Each structure stands twice: as C-alpha cells, then as structure tokens.
Amino acid sequence: MFQNVQTAPPDSILGLNEAFRKDSNPEKINLSVGVFKDSSGVTPVLDCVKEAERRLISDEKTKSYLPIDGRPEYCRLVRELMLGADHEIVTSARGVTVQTPGGTGGLRVAADFLAKNFPGRKVWLSQPTWPNHPNIFAAAGIETAGYPYFDKAANGLAFAEMMTALENIPTGDIVLLHGCCHNPSGIDPTAEQWRAIAELVHRRELLPLVDFAYQGFGDGLCEDAVGLAALSQPGKELLVCSSFSKNFGLYNERVGALTAVATDAEAAQAVLSQLKNTIRANYSNPPTHGGAIVETVLADPKLRAQWEAELTTMRDRINGVRTLLVETMKATGVDRDFSFIADQKGMFSFSGLTPVQVDELRNKFAIYIVGSGRINVAGISESNVGKLCAAIKAVL
C-alpha cells in the first residue's frame, strides 16, 4: 500500500528551516521560522521559566493524566491575562477555556468544533495570512475564503477594502482576525479601527475567531489586547486561540489555549462539553509541563513581574532591530525606502522582496526568507545586519 503514497511537498516555512540546517555556509542567516533570538542568535530560556521549572521538579508527585480540558488554574489565568481579572466575561463565567498543544492545537480544536456544530459555514482569512491557517481548516473539512488586508503599494492596512469585504460576508460565517502582530505583514489596525471592525462583525452577526499568538510582542500586554477588548462586548460571542510559544519562549513545550465566549454561562458550559468531546477524539488531554510553567509564573507576583520584565526586553530588542535594519539599509545605499519596517509590530515584516529576489538571497548569499518576502526580524542581529543589507542591495 505504501508504495503508492506520493511524497508531500515540504512545508513552506519549516521546509526552509530544514534546508538551512543542511547549508554548510558558515555565514548563513535564517529569517524564515518565527522564533525569537537574542543578539547572539540564541533562542533563550527565560529566567522566570527556569525558576518555575525548578519548583515544579522539586514538588512534582505524579505523572497522571490531566483533565480533558487541562489544568483549571491555568485556564483561569489565561482568561485573566487576555481580558483582565475584572472583565465581565471572566466574572460572569460566560467564557470557558481549554488547554491545547500550542496555538496551532487551539486552532485545530476550534476548526473541528466549528465543522461539527456549524456545518457549511466558511472561515474568512486575511490576505495574506499565516500559511498554516488554510491547512488547519481544510483538514477539518471547512471551506475558507479571503478578505483584503495588506495594501502593497502603501505598505499598510487596506482598511477600507477590508471593511467593504467584511460587510458582504454572509451572516453566520466565521472571520479569523489576528489579535496583534499580524503574521506575516506586521501591520495591525489602530484602536479606532478595531472598534469599527468589532461593530461591523457583531452587527453582521459574524463569529470572530481571534488568533492571539503574540500578546506582549507588539506594544505591551494590555496594549496588544485592544482588539480583543473591542470584540469582547456584553452578550457577544467569540473564539480566541492563544499561545505562550513566543511570549514565554516555550516553543517546544506546545502551550496554548482555546477560549470560547458565549452569551451566558449556561451556553458556555454546553460549548465546553463539545470542545471536550473534540479533544477526547483528538489527543485526549494536554501535556502538563508547559502549562504548569505558565501557571506557576502567572500565579506568583514575583515571577509574574520577572516575566513581564523579560518580555519587555524581548519586545525592545525586536523594535530596536527594526530601527537598526532601516538605518543600515540607508547607510548601505539601498535605493528603496524601507522605513515602513520600523512602524510594524511583532516579529514579522513584509519586506517587499519578490520570489525571484528571495531565491537569489538563498542561492547566492545563504540568506533564508519565506517566498512571500516575509522576514523574521528577530533573526537579525548587529553581527549579520551588514551582510543582510548588502545582499538585499545586490538582489534589488
């Protein structure tokens, strides 16, 4: 039977990472996969994480299964981090959370839940979006479509076109929105634009599905939640997929969550029962270690303060590298205005490089960038920015 299985194409992002590892060029640069790197090119383990792990290992007494929906205290702290402990959704118990294997796991649980309970509904994705979004919904049997988002000519948000498209989406369909640090463009709506988006989505009775993978990597924990806050209106429904891969540096621990907000607590419990059925048929229950780390840090005021300080350091580095890249481009004599990169948020930026130029960067200079021209800004450092800018000048 297996002789007839066709070789699948490599993943557009992770496949590049494999090629990078095989490249023998000592000056190779990887700007493809979305992981934070410090100035020395290392993806660090946060000090607050190390201390939480020390406590967990010291106090651990069992390796028994978690509940299907995960660690209850973790789930509570996730809701409070996103919305605030005093938010009406939290105090009314109309929001329920399940612990998932990363943000990707949360998206897949959401997709399976939607496919089972709302068959025939489309999921609408920003154009462009994270390349794995269409794969996840296709695997669940859900049809996807797109709405305008990126204005290539202006290197900004195509807000008017986006709003026109959202206005014409059929009632009952699902709209996936990037909560902050849009992947891949790095362009987010303003607070005023978020309020307009929320008003339209709820008025048209669309279901918002928020991919909230980068809280704290844009402007700050609270500042990055303005979109979620605008959508979280009394009596309104939404789904939120969150992740601690980036802001805790827990990439290989796969720590995420799916939060469902219903109109009231009774409806929320019915949704939770369906989410648990979905999880049981998929991975049964989540792993404990990563969630326990996040729970330990968020529940301890001292560790929480340490985490926020470390998160600020990561965010400041990303924003500093953006400015460094723009300034080095100018100093290198690159004949194109890249100043827009300094205004974008999070780890990613649309560079404006064409697929041909991206291929040249890889083949001639061992610089790895996603074919769309998206770059992981966090992969740039003081030691490689000169080579990068010189190479970009050459391919331009």
Summary of the structure (lengths in Angstrom):
residues: 396
radius of gyration: 21.2
end to end distance: 48.4
largest distance: 62.2
contacts: 1294
relative contact order: 0.17
helix: 48%
strand: 14%
